[in-house]
Amino acid sequence: QVKLVESGGGLVQAGDSLSLSCAASGRTFSNYAMGWFRQAPGKEREFVAAINTSGGTTYYAESVKGRFTISRNNTKNMLYLQMNSLKPEDTAVYYCAVEGGVSNYAVEYTRPAVYAYWGQGTQVTVSS
């Protein structure tokens, strides 16, 4: 059974940093790209960052580019999101996800439907 568990969320002030982690189990995650999404109250789930199987290619939403860094450790089955210079608009529940083996991931990575497995989410709140 596939399981993703996020951790590291919390309440911080604008300008602070947070590091999110996602522990994965139940399959060989090194074979699959992974991503981070977020969802604020009343809004749709939106793409934040993604990373390919080896970790050599990363993708970011324009709103977080230069502030967030995604990484993975395939030996430990872990996915990370380092968030710096946080802004109040970054407030949301953050989810990690594993893609479902699509052939065109490099084009489709921003779409939630591409991802087959999701964690339960971790709340990030940034006060002004």
Backbone torsions as a table, in degrees:
resi	resn	phi	psi	omega
1	GLN	NA	128.5	-179.9
2	VAL	-76.0	136.1	179.2
3	LYS	-141.0	132.2	176.2
4	LEU	-124.4	128.8	-178.8
5	VAL	-128.9	115.5	178.5
6	GLU	-88.9	152.8	175.0
7	SER	-153.2	166.3	175.0
8	GLY	105.7	-5.4	178.9
9	GLY	-69.8	170.9	178.3
10	GLY	168.8	-169.8	179.5
11	LEU	-106.2	123.0	179.8
12	VAL	-135.3	170.3	176.7
13	GLN	-96.0	158.5	177.2
14	ALA	-55.6	135.2	-179.0
15	GLY	96.1	-15.7	179.8
16	ASP	-77.6	177.2	178.4
17	SER	-122.9	154.0	173.6
18	LEU	-143.0	150.5	176.4
19	SER	-123.1	118.3	177.8
20	LEU	-96.0	147.1	176.3
21	SER	-127.4	153.4	176.5
22	CYS	-136.5	115.7	178.3
23	ALA	-93.8	124.8	-176.0
24	ALA	-112.5	144.2	177.3
25	SER	-151.2	158.9	174.4
26	GLY	105.1	-9.7	176.5
27	ARG	-160.6	174.8	178.9
28	THR	-85.5	91.3	-172.6
29	PHE	-70.4	-17.8	177.9
30	SER	-64.7	-13.8	178.9
31	ASN	-88.0	-2.1	-172.1
32	TYR	-132.9	142.0	171.7
33	ALA	-69.3	157.6	-178.6
34	MET	-137.5	160.7	-178.0
35	GLY	-149.1	167.1	172.2
36	TRP	-118.0	135.6	174.2
37	PHE	-127.0	166.6	175.4
38	ARG	-143.5	155.4	179.2
39	GLN	-141.6	119.2	177.0
40	ALA	-92.7	157.9	-179.7
41	PRO	-56.0	129.3	177.6
42	GLY	78.7	3.8	-178.5
43	LYS	-120.7	161.9	177.1
44	GLU	-76.2	157.5	176.1
45	ARG	-66.2	132.8	-177.0
46	GLU	-125.3	149.2	179.0
47	PHE	-68.2	139.6	176.9
48	VAL	-115.6	-56.4	-176.3
49	ALA	-159.3	156.4	177.8
50	ALA	-146.5	161.7	-176.3
51	ILE	-146.6	141.1	-178.6
52	ASN	-79.1	-177.4	-172.2
53	THR	-61.0	-40.6	-176.5
54	SER	-85.5	-16.4	-175.0
55	GLY	89.6	0.7	-176.7
56	GLY	-81.3	-15.8	179.0
57	THR	-126.6	129.8	179.5
58	THR	-127.1	155.0	-179.6
59	TYR	-133.5	144.3	-178.5
60	TYR	-137.8	148.1	168.3
61	ALA	-69.7	148.2	-178.7
62	GLU	-58.4	-33.2	-175.8
63	SER	-68.5	-17.9	-177.7
64	VAL	-118.8	-4.9	-177.2
65	LYS	-60.2	132.4	-178.6
66	GLY	88.9	-13.6	179.4
67	ARG	-114.2	-33.5	-177.7
68	PHE	-108.4	148.8	175.9
69	THR	-134.2	124.5	177.0
70	ILE	-98.8	143.1	177.3
71	SER	-152.2	167.9	179.8
72	ARG	-146.3	154.4	174.2
73	ASN	-125.7	101.1	-175.6
74	ASN	-69.2	-25.8	178.5
75	THR	-67.0	-36.8	-178.1
76	LYS	-98.2	-1.7	-176.6
77	ASN	56.5	47.9	-177.7
78	MET	-123.5	144.3	174.1
79	LEU	-121.9	142.5	-176.2
80	TYR	-130.5	156.2	172.0
81	LEU	-141.3	108.9	175.5
82	GLN	-89.6	123.2	-176.7
83	MET	-117.8	116.7	179.5
84	ASN	-114.5	162.7	178.0
85	SER	48.2	50.2	-175.7
86	LEU	-64.6	146.3	-179.4
87	LYS	-121.2	156.6	177.5
88	PRO	-55.2	-32.8	179.6
89	GLU	-71.7	-5.6	173.7
90	ASP	-83.4	-6.3	179.7
91	THR	-61.7	124.8	-177.3
92	ALA	-179.9	171.5	166.6
93	VAL	-88.4	129.2	-177.5
94	TYR	-104.4	132.4	-177.5
95	TYR	-121.1	140.2	168.5
96	CYS	-99.4	155.0	-175.2
97	ALA	-149.9	154.0	178.5
98	VAL	-117.0	130.4	-177.9
99	GLU	-71.6	156.2	-171.7
100	GLY	-93.2	21.3	177.4
101	GLY	85.5	30.2	179.1
102	VAL	-73.6	151.3	-176.5
103	SER	-83.0	-20.0	-175.6
104	ASN	-115.6	40.8	-175.7
105	TYR	-57.0	-38.4	-177.2
106	ALA	-60.8	-18.1	177.7
107	VAL	-101.5	-33.7	-169.6
108	GLU	-101.4	5.5	-167.5
109	TYR	-61.7	-18.4	-179.2
110	THR	-83.7	-10.2	-175.3
111	ARG	-89.3	123.1	178.2
112	PRO	-56.1	-31.4	-177.2
113	ALA	-64.8	-17.4	179.5
114	VAL	-73.2	-21.1	-173.6
115	TYR	-97.2	131.1	-173.8
116	ALA	-93.4	-24.7	-175.1
117	TYR	-132.9	142.1	-176.0
118	TRP	-135.2	148.2	172.1
119	GLY	-83.9	-178.2	-177.0
120	GLN	-86.2	-13.7	177.0
121	GLY	95.9	154.6	175.9
122	THR	-136.1	135.4	-174.0
123	GLN	-81.9	132.1	172.6
124	VAL	-120.5	123.2	179.3
125	THR	-124.4	124.9	-179.1
126	VAL	-116.0	117.5	-179.8
127	SER	-92.7	152.1	-178.1
128	SER	-90.5	NA	NA
